[in-house]
Amino acid sequence: MAQLDGMQFEDVLISFPDAIPCGVKVASYGGNIVLNLEDSYVLQEGDEVLVIVEDDDTYSPAALPTFKWHFLFLQELTAELWMFNDVLEKEREKKLTDGGLDINRLVNISLVHREGNVVIRCHLESLPLQSFDSILILADESVEDSAIQADSRSIATLLLIRDTQAKRLPFKDTQVHRGSFSQGSWIGDMQQASDKSVIISEILDPRTKNLLSMSKISDYVLSNELVSMALAMVAEDRQINDVLEELFAGEGNEMHIRQADLYLREGKELSFYEILLRARQRREIVIGYCFANSERAVINPPAKSERRRWSLKDVFVVC
């Protein structure tokens, strides 16, 4: 868009009421797509802006908003990644290395290896399941030829983990009901445990997601469906393949869910644009949010200049 030539990337970010810029196809780099550029990058003739938008003909740049906030947030995070499966530790490390992982280059994260069977209760109970912030259950490669069998193992693992968490976490007496399941029932106890940690289950069969959606004790990733959607986007515009490779690569830009307290105080009234500018101090681009009482995230929200009151329990989607 010629009207953006000469603008800094920081200003481009708040120039689209109906879209969210997240990168630039840089003409001087041979047309390579660069995500999350420096704020000071100035768009040149021939550059193209990569945006998140509902459709490719539903957006256009507008005049810049009249505000500009600058805040600095510094936070160094450390984490542990626990890997639990029946593959021997030495063989597991070899597979990780063969896959391109250099363990010595990991920063602010450490790997913890544990061996065991994910569908045997006593093996799972050897883990501090109640202390994990999030758990990812991957489909078993040995039975991936049968989607139903792979999903059955994933659900069995999920139920064992949730049951163990429910028994270890202190019970909170509440009158809140979720769907048709009340607190005090076994499914209610598992739902209460789900408030303490997130479990994402990889499922292969679309029919399995109905069961998980009804129980509300786990989120899920329908991996086969994700592949189909990615193929559809690439078929429409093959340049999207470069973007997906960047997001799914071991290094570089990726998607994150951030707690609201990184950008605001409880009850603070801010517009989406103001939060986006605050996130730039962490070199992040906010592309959406999810309210504490909502089950679905809002990506590329409307009314980006409209102020609203936020809660510290809200979360933001960033890249």
C-alpha positions as CSV (number, residue, x, y, z in Angstrom):
1,M,0.0,0.0,0.0
2,A,1.7,3.2,-1.2
3,Q,0.0,5.3,1.5
4,L,2.1,3.5,4.1
5,D,5.5,4.2,2.5
6,G,7.7,6.2,4.9
7,M,5.7,5.1,8.0
8,Q,7.4,3.3,10.9
9,F,6.2,-0.2,11.7
10,E,5.1,1.0,15.1
11,D,2.6,3.4,13.4
12,V,1.6,0.8,10.9
13,L,0.4,-1.4,13.8
14,I,-2.3,1.0,14.7
15,S,-3.3,2.1,11.2
16,F,-5.8,-0.6,10.4
17,P,-9.2,-0.5,12.3
18,D,-10.2,-3.8,10.8
19,A,-6.9,-5.7,10.7
20,I,-3.8,-6.4,12.7
21,P,-0.4,-6.0,11.0
22,C,2.1,-8.6,12.1
23,G,4.9,-8.5,9.5
24,V,6.2,-7.1,6.3
25,K,7.2,-8.6,3.0
26,V,10.4,-6.6,2.6
27,A,11.2,-5.8,-1.0
28,S,14.9,-5.0,-0.2
29,Y,15.3,-8.5,1.3
30,G,14.3,-10.2,-1.9
31,G,10.6,-10.3,-1.0
32,N,11.2,-12.3,2.2
33,I,8.5,-12.1,4.9
34,V,9.7,-10.7,8.2
35,L,7.4,-11.0,11.3
36,N,7.4,-8.7,14.2
37,L,9.9,-6.1,12.9
38,E,11.6,-3.4,15.0
39,D,9.3,-0.5,15.7
40,S,11.8,1.8,13.9
41,Y,11.6,0.0,10.6
42,V,10.4,2.4,7.9
43,L,8.3,0.9,5.1
44,Q,9.8,1.4,1.6
45,E,8.3,1.4,-1.8
46,G,7.5,-2.2,-2.8
47,D,7.0,-3.5,0.7
48,E,3.8,-5.4,1.5
49,V,2.2,-5.6,4.9
50,L,1.1,-9.0,6.3
51,V,-2.1,-8.6,8.3
52,I,-4.5,-10.8,10.3
53,V,-8.0,-10.1,8.8
54,E,-11.3,-11.8,8.1
55,D,-11.0,-11.4,4.4
56,D,-8.5,-9.8,2.0
57,D,-10.9,-7.1,0.8
58,T,-12.4,-6.0,4.1
59,Y,-9.7,-3.6,5.4
60,S,-7.8,-0.5,4.6
61,P,-5.5,1.9,6.5
62,A,-7.0,4.9,8.3
63,A,-5.7,8.0,10.2
64,L,-3.6,7.2,13.2
65,P,-5.2,7.4,16.7
66,T,-4.3,10.5,18.7
67,F,-2.7,8.6,21.6
68,K,0.6,6.9,22.1
69,W,1.6,5.2,25.3
70,H,5.0,4.0,26.2
71,F,5.6,1.6,29.1
72,L,8.5,-0.7,29.9
73,F,7.9,-4.1,31.4
74,L,10.8,-6.3,32.3
75,Q,10.3,-9.9,33.4
76,E,12.6,-12.9,33.1
77,L,10.8,-16.2,33.1
78,T,12.2,-19.6,33.8
79,A,10.4,-22.9,33.2
80,E,10.7,-26.7,33.3
81,L,9.5,-28.9,30.6
82,W,8.7,-32.4,31.8
83,M,8.6,-35.2,29.2
84,F,6.9,-38.4,30.3
85,N,6.6,-41.5,28.1
86,D,7.8,-45.1,27.8
87,V,10.8,-44.2,25.6
88,L,14.2,-44.7,27.3
89,E,15.9,-41.4,28.2
90,K,19.0,-42.0,26.1
91,E,16.9,-42.9,23.1
92,R,14.6,-39.9,23.7
93,E,17.6,-37.5,23.8
94,K,18.9,-39.0,20.5
95,K,15.5,-38.5,18.9
96,L,15.4,-34.9,20.1
97,T,18.9,-34.3,18.8
98,D,18.2,-35.9,15.4
99,G,15.1,-33.7,15.2
100,G,17.3,-30.6,15.4
101,L,17.1,-29.7,19.1
102,D,20.4,-28.5,20.7
103,I,19.7,-28.9,24.4
104,N,22.8,-26.8,25.3
105,R,21.2,-23.8,23.6
106,L,18.0,-23.8,25.7
107,V,17.6,-20.5,27.5
108,N,15.3,-20.0,30.6
109,I,14.0,-23.6,30.2
110,S,15.2,-27.0,31.3
111,L,14.2,-30.5,30.3
112,V,13.1,-33.0,33.0
113,H,12.9,-36.6,31.7
114,R,10.6,-39.3,33.3
115,E,9.9,-42.8,32.0
116,G,6.6,-44.6,32.4
117,N,3.3,-45.6,30.8
118,V,0.8,-42.8,30.4
119,V,-2.2,-45.0,30.8
120,I,-1.1,-46.7,34.1
121,R,-2.3,-44.8,37.1
122,C,0.6,-45.6,39.5
123,H,3.1,-44.3,36.9
124,L,1.2,-41.0,36.5
125,E,0.9,-40.6,40.2
126,S,4.7,-40.5,40.5
127,L,4.5,-37.1,38.9
128,P,3.7,-33.8,40.7
129,L,0.6,-33.3,38.5
130,Q,-1.0,-30.8,40.8
131,S,1.9,-28.4,40.3
132,F,1.9,-28.2,36.5
133,D,0.6,-25.0,34.9
134,S,-0.2,-26.8,31.6
135,I,0.0,-30.3,30.3
136,L,0.1,-31.4,26.6
137,I,-1.1,-34.9,25.8
138,L,0.2,-36.0,22.4
139,A,-1.3,-38.8,20.3
140,D,0.6,-42.1,20.5
141,E,2.7,-42.6,17.3
142,S,2.5,-46.4,17.7
143,V,-1.3,-46.3,17.2
144,E,-1.7,-43.2,15.0
145,D,-3.0,-45.5,12.1
146,S,-6.2,-45.9,14.2
147,A,-7.5,-42.5,15.1
148,I,-10.1,-43.9,17.5
149,Q,-7.5,-46.0,19.4
150,A,-5.0,-43.1,19.6
151,D,-7.8,-40.8,20.9
152,S,-8.9,-43.5,23.4
153,R,-5.4,-43.6,24.9
154,S,-5.3,-39.8,25.1
155,I,-8.7,-39.6,26.8
156,A,-7.7,-42.3,29.3
157,T,-4.5,-40.4,30.1
158,L,-6.6,-37.2,30.5
159,L,-9.1,-38.7,32.9
160,L,-6.3,-40.3,35.0
161,I,-4.5,-37.0,35.3
162,R,-7.6,-35.0,36.1
163,D,-8.7,-37.5,38.7
164,T,-5.2,-37.4,40.4
165,Q,-5.2,-33.6,40.4
166,A,-8.7,-33.5,41.8
167,K,-7.7,-35.7,44.7
168,R,-4.5,-33.7,45.5
169,L,-5.9,-30.2,45.2
170,P,-7.9,-28.8,48.1
171,F,-11.7,-29.0,47.4
172,K,-13.4,-25.6,47.0
173,D,-17.0,-25.6,48.1
174,T,-18.9,-23.6,45.5
175,Q,-22.4,-23.5,44.0
176,V,-21.2,-22.9,40.5
177,H,-22.6,-25.3,38.0
178,R,-21.1,-26.0,34.6
179,G,-23.6,-27.4,32.1
180,S,-25.3,-30.4,33.7
181,F,-22.5,-31.3,36.1
182,S,-22.5,-30.0,39.6
183,Q,-19.6,-29.6,42.0
184,G,-19.2,-32.7,44.2
185,S,-19.7,-35.2,41.4
186,W,-16.6,-36.8,39.9
187,I,-16.9,-34.8,36.7
188,G,-17.4,-31.7,38.8
189,D,-14.2,-32.4,40.8
190,M,-12.3,-32.7,37.5
191,Q,-13.8,-29.5,36.2
192,Q,-12.6,-27.8,39.4
193,A,-9.1,-29.2,38.8
194,S,-9.2,-27.8,35.3
195,D,-9.3,-24.3,36.8
196,K,-5.8,-24.9,38.3
197,S,-4.0,-26.1,35.2
198,V,-4.6,-26.4,31.5
199,I,-4.6,-29.7,29.7
200,I,-4.4,-29.7,25.9
201,S,-5.2,-33.1,24.3
202,E,-4.2,-33.9,20.7
203,I,-7.0,-35.8,19.1
204,L,-7.2,-37.2,15.6
205,D,-10.9,-38.1,15.1
206,P,-13.4,-35.2,14.8
207,R,-16.0,-37.2,16.7
208,T,-13.8,-37.2,19.9
209,K,-14.0,-33.4,20.2
210,N,-17.7,-33.5,21.0
211,L,-17.0,-35.6,24.1
212,L,-14.2,-33.3,25.3
213,S,-16.3,-30.2,24.6
214,M,-19.2,-31.6,26.6
215,S,-17.1,-32.6,29.6
216,K,-15.2,-29.2,29.8
217,I,-12.3,-30.8,31.6
218,S,-9.8,-30.3,28.7
219,D,-9.1,-28.2,25.7
220,Y,-8.0,-30.0,22.6
221,V,-6.1,-29.7,19.4
222,L,-7.6,-31.5,16.4
223,S,-4.3,-31.9,14.6
224,N,-5.7,-33.4,11.4
225,E,-8.1,-30.5,11.1
226,L,-5.3,-28.0,11.7
227,V,-3.3,-29.5,8.8
228,S,-6.3,-29.2,6.5
229,M,-6.8,-25.6,7.4
230,A,-3.1,-24.8,6.9
231,L,-3.2,-26.5,3.4
232,A,-6.3,-24.4,2.5
233,M,-4.5,-21.1,3.5
234,V,-1.4,-22.1,1.5
235,A,-3.5,-23.1,-1.5
236,E,-5.1,-19.6,-1.5
237,D,-1.7,-17.8,-1.1
238,R,1.5,-19.8,-1.2
239,Q,3.4,-17.1,0.6
240,I,1.5,-18.1,3.8
241,N,3.7,-21.2,3.9
242,D,6.7,-19.0,4.8
243,V,4.6,-17.5,7.7
244,L,3.6,-20.9,9.0
245,E,7.2,-22.2,8.8
246,E,8.3,-19.3,10.9
247,L,5.5,-19.8,13.5
248,F,6.1,-23.5,13.8
249,A,9.9,-23.5,13.7
250,G,12.0,-24.2,16.9
251,E,13.4,-20.7,16.8
252,G,11.9,-17.3,15.9
253,N,8.5,-15.9,16.3
254,E,5.6,-18.0,17.8
255,M,2.2,-17.6,19.4
256,H,1.8,-17.1,23.2
257,I,-1.0,-16.6,25.7
258,R,0.0,-13.8,28.1
259,Q,-1.6,-12.9,31.5
260,A,-3.2,-9.4,31.6
261,D,-1.0,-8.3,34.5
262,L,1.9,-7.9,32.1
263,Y,0.1,-4.9,30.5
264,L,-2.4,-3.4,32.9
265,R,-3.7,-3.1,36.4
266,E,-7.0,-4.6,37.7
267,G,-10.0,-2.6,36.5
268,K,-7.9,-0.4,34.2
269,E,-9.8,1.2,31.3
270,L,-7.7,0.9,28.1
271,S,-8.4,0.4,24.4
272,F,-7.0,-2.5,22.5
273,Y,-4.6,-0.1,20.7
274,E,-3.2,1.1,24.0
275,I,-2.6,-2.5,25.1
276,L,-1.0,-3.3,21.7
277,L,1.4,-0.4,22.2
278,R,2.3,-1.5,25.8
279,A,3.0,-5.0,24.4
280,R,5.5,-3.5,22.0
281,Q,7.7,-2.7,24.9
282,R,8.1,-6.5,25.2
283,R,8.6,-6.8,21.5
284,E,5.2,-8.5,21.1
285,I,2.2,-7.9,18.9
286,V,-1.2,-8.5,20.5
287,I,-3.6,-10.0,18.0
288,G,-6.5,-10.9,20.3
289,Y,-7.8,-11.6,23.8
290,C,-10.0,-13.9,25.9
291,F,-12.1,-12.6,28.7
292,A,-11.9,-14.5,32.0
293,N,-15.6,-15.6,31.7
294,S,-15.3,-16.6,28.0
295,E,-14.3,-19.9,26.4
296,R,-13.3,-18.4,23.0
297,A,-10.7,-15.9,22.1
298,V,-11.4,-12.8,20.1
299,I,-8.9,-12.4,17.3
300,N,-8.6,-9.1,15.4
301,P,-11.3,-7.5,17.6
302,P,-13.5,-4.7,16.3
303,A,-13.6,-1.2,17.9
304,K,-9.9,-1.2,18.7
305,S,-9.9,2.5,19.8
306,E,-12.8,1.9,22.2
307,R,-11.8,1.8,25.9
308,R,-13.1,-1.0,28.1
309,R,-12.4,-2.2,31.6
310,W,-10.1,-5.2,31.9
311,S,-9.6,-7.9,34.5
312,L,-6.3,-9.4,35.6
313,K,-7.9,-12.8,34.8
314,D,-8.2,-11.9,31.1
315,V,-5.5,-13.2,28.8
316,F,-4.0,-11.8,25.5
317,V,-2.9,-13.7,22.4
318,V,0.5,-12.4,21.2
319,C,3.1,-13.2,18.6
